[in-house]
């Protein structure tokens, strides 16, 4: 009996050692592959940025004149006008390594600036819409939120507030469109947003 236990323990130990070694080798290969891609990315020359999906703020569609005396709303409008003076691109779903491989290492600082502008845009739109909604301007908040969704935002509160507006307006079927939009997001938050919306619509 003791020999059987010993033999079983030995077999388990050999198997465990093999599995740990294989996992370590796999991790080593993945790490090596990552650094190889990073080396290639850092040596990629500057490429044109013509195919980027630049975002234009539709000032003619947004309720810019509403709550003109509100300090916060005025701040949001100023932020949007400042952002509009420079390129805005949502690059949240693309790693820096992939950006350098596609557009060249010399462009990474510029691309990071474009993406930072988008992050500020998405956050500002959410804050503006929430303030409008809180003051009873539901239709105007809806316009702001719908634009935010079109830009590919992954701010959870944007989708949930817009879903609430749709349901209150008797347009619950439009929540399905939000679920679809969230599901297509390539960021880590997309699936979570889609799941929350699905639970919300039940």
N, C-alpha and C positions, 0 to 999 in steps of 0.2 A: 504493500500500500504506500509506504514511504517512497519507494522508487517511482511509483506512478506519479505521485505528487511532485517529486523532484523533476521527473522528465517533463511533466506538463509545465512546470514553472520555467524550465530551461527553454522549452519551445516558445513559451510566451515571451521570455526575455529576448530571444533571438528575433522573433517577429517584431517586437517593440523597437529593438535597435535598428532593424531594417527600415521600419516605417519612419522613425525619426530621421534616419539618414536620408531617406528619399525626400521627406518634406524639406529638410535642410538644403538638399541639392536643388529642389524646385524653387525655393526662396532665393537661393544664390543665383540661379539662372534668370529669375524674374528681375532681380536687382541689377544683374549685369545687363539685361536687355534694356532696362530703364535708363541706365547711365549711357548706354550706347546711343539710344535715341536722343538723349539730352546732348551728347557730344555732337551728333549730327545736326540737331536743332541750333546749337550755338554757332555752328559754322555755316548755316544757311544764309545766303545773301538777301539783302532787302528785295522784297517783291511788291508789286502794285497792290493797292488796297481798294481797287475799283469794285470788287465783288462783295464787299462788306454790306450788310443789311443796315444801312444808316436809318436812324429814326428821326422823323420830322415831327415836331410838336404842332398839332393842328389848332393854333390859337383861335382861328375863326369858328371852331366848333366848341371850344371850352368856355365855361361861364365866368370869364375873367372880370366882368363888371359887378358880379354878385358879391355882396358883403364887402364892398370896397373899403369900408372904414375899419374892418376887422384887422387887427394887427397881425395875427397869424396868417390869415388869408393873403394879406398884402405880402407877407414874407414868402409864402409859397409861390405867388405870382412872380416875385422878383427872382426867385431861384430858377423858375422855368425860363424866364427871359434870358437869364445868364447862361443857362445850359444850352439854349438854342443858338448861342453865338459860336458854338464849337460842335464837332461831330459827336454823336451819341450812338453807341452800338452795344447791344446786349451780347456779351461774350461769356456769360456765366457758365455755359455748358461746354466750353472748350478750355483745355488745360494750357498753361503757358508753353509747355513743350510743343503741343500741337500747333499753337499759334506761331511759334518760332519756325517750326518746320514748314508751315504754309506761307507765312508772310515774311520770314527772315528775322533773325535775332535783332538786327538794328531797329526793327519796328516795335519791339515788345513794350518799350516805355510808352510810346504813343498809343498802342492798343490798350494798355492798362489804363491810360487816361480816358479813352473812349468808354471803357467798361465801367470805370468809376463814375463817369457822368451818368451812365444808365442806372447804376445802383441808386444814385441820388435822385434821379427822375422817378424811379419806381416808388421809392420811399416817400417822396414829396406828393406824388399823386394819391397815394393811400392816405396820407395825413390830411390832405385837402378834401378828399372825398368824405372822410370820416367827419370832418368839421362841418361840411355842408349838410351831411345827413343828420348830424346831431342838432342842427338848427332848423331842420324840417325841409330842407331843399333836396328832396329825394330824387327828383328827375335830373337835377343838375349833378348830383353825386353819381348817379347812374352813368351819365355821359363820361365823367372823369374815370370811373372804374372800368368802363368798357374799353376806353382807350388804353388803360394800363394793361388789361388782359391781352389786347392786340399786340402789345409790345413784347409779350412773353414773360411778364413778371411772375415770380414764384413766391410772392408775399401771400401767405395764407389768408390774412384778414381781408385782402382785396377780393378774393373769390367768395369768401363766406358772406361778406357784406352785400356783394352784388347778387348772390343767390337769395339772400333775404329780401332784397328789393324786388327781385323777380317773383318770388312767392307771394309777397304782399300785394303785388300788382296783378295777381292771378295769372302769371306767366311762368308757372313752375316748370313747364316743358323746356324753358330756356336753360334751366340748370344742367340739363343733359349736355348742352353745348359747352358749358363751363367745365364739366367733367372731362369731356373730350379734349378741350384745350389744355387742361392741367395734365392729363395723361400723356400728352405729346411733349411736355417739357422734358428736357434732357438733364435737368438738375436733379439732385438727390431729393428735393422736396416735392417734385411733381406728383409722384404716386401717392404720397401722403395726403396731398391736397385733394386729389381725385377721390381718394377713399373717404375723406371727411365729407366731401360734397355728396357722395353716394349715400352715406349714412344720414346726412342732413335731409336728403330728398325723400327718404323712406318714411 
